[in-house]
Amino acid sequence: MDIRAAIRNIIVVLVGLGLIVLVIVLLVKGFTGGPSKPSDQINVGKYADTSAVATLLMDGPTNLDQDHYQVKISVSGTFNTIDIIQGYQGNVVQTQTYSNNSASYAAFLQSLQLLGFSKGAKSTVDYRGYCPQGDRYVYSFNDGRSDLFSYWSTSCGGQGTFGGGSQPVRSLFERQINSKDLDSFVSGTNVSL
């Protein structure tokens, strides 16, 4: 009988300790908020009739200041613009603007939404320096008052905060610029499209 009582006491102690550990774990999770949930994806399609601007910045390989280029495409409900930027100080050396309209912009934003343009991880990591032999891509969206998000990826793969379809999104932006102008603008740079 003593062995049964001893085993029963051991089981009671183990169950009690297990319950105490479970309560402690639940309390810690309750106070720390548990695992973080990803932030809700912004629906860029709802900004079609606003002054919002979607932007793609393609930053070329890390090299000599005079040989460094960036290509920036900005799309809004009233204009589409391509800027060729030389050097690391942001000197715009060539620009072209095209008119746009709200129906075209609405279709563009809906396409961006379906391609995951607003998916990404918030981070304070500086994209500069990543993939130095390749290109870096910065995807950003401004609602007309402030930047709602800015994510990045690289041509080296697996780097960055952007969670959408990188190649399809870039292709969609490129199609917002006249293809002859896009080819001639980019031909003098080392940025890959």
C-alpha positions, 0 to 999 in steps of 0.5 A, spaced: 500 500 500 505 504 501 508 504 494 501 505 491 500 511 495 508 514 494 506 513 486 499 517 487 503 522 491 508 523 485 503 523 480 499 529 484 506 533 484 508 532 477 500 534 475 501 540 480 508 542 477 505 541 470 499 546 471 504 551 475 508 551 468 502 552 464 499 557 468 506 561 468 507 560 460 500 563 459 501 569 463 507 570 460 504 570 453 498 574 456 503 580 458 507 580 452 502 579 447 504 572 444 506 571 437 506 578 433 501 578 427 503 580 420 500 587 419 494 588 415 495 589 407 493 595 405 488 595 399 491 600 394 485 599 390 481 604 394 486 610 392 484 610 385 480 617 386 485 620 390 492 623 389 496 617 391 502 615 388 505 608 387 513 608 386 518 603 383 525 605 384 530 601 381 537 602 384 543 599 379 549 596 382 554 599 387 559 603 383 563 609 382 558 615 383 559 618 376 557 611 373 551 609 378 544 610 376 537 609 378 530 609 374 524 611 378 517 610 375 511 614 379 504 613 377 498 617 379 491 618 377 493 624 373 501 622 371 506 617 370 513 619 370 520 616 369 526 619 372 533 617 370 537 619 376 545 619 376 550 618 382 548 617 389 546 624 391 539 623 387 541 628 381 535 627 376 538 627 369 532 625 364 525 625 366 519 624 362 511 625 364 505 622 361 498 624 362 494 618 366 486 618 368 482 615 373 480 609 369 487 607 367 489 608 374 484 604 378 486 598 373 493 599 375 492 599 382 487 593 382 493 589 378 498 591 383 493 589 389 492 582 386 500 582 385 501 583 392 504 590 392 502 592 399 505 585 402 511 586 406 515 586 412 516 593 416 523 594 417 528 599 419 534 595 415 537 600 409 537 596 403 543 600 400 549 595 400 545 589 399 546 585 392 552 590 390 553 587 383 546 587 382 540 591 382 535 593 388 528 595 387 524 599 392 516 599 392 513 605 395 506 608 396 504 615 398 497 616 399 498 624 398 499 626 405 504 620 407 508 614 405 504 608 407 509 603 406 516 602 403 519 595 401 525 592 397 527 586 394 534 585 390 536 581 383 540 577 388 534 573 390 532 572 397 533 579 400 529 584 402 522 586 405 517 585 399 512 580 400 509 580 393 511 578 386 517 582 384 518 581 377 510 581 375 510 588 379 516 591 376 513 589 369 507 592 370 510 599 372 515 598 366 508 598 362 506 604 364 511 608 360 512 608 353 516 602 351 520 606 346 522 612 351 523 606 356 528 603 352 532 609 350 532 612 357 535 606 360 540 604 355 545 609 357 544 606 365 547 600 368 540 598 371 537 592 368 529 591 367 
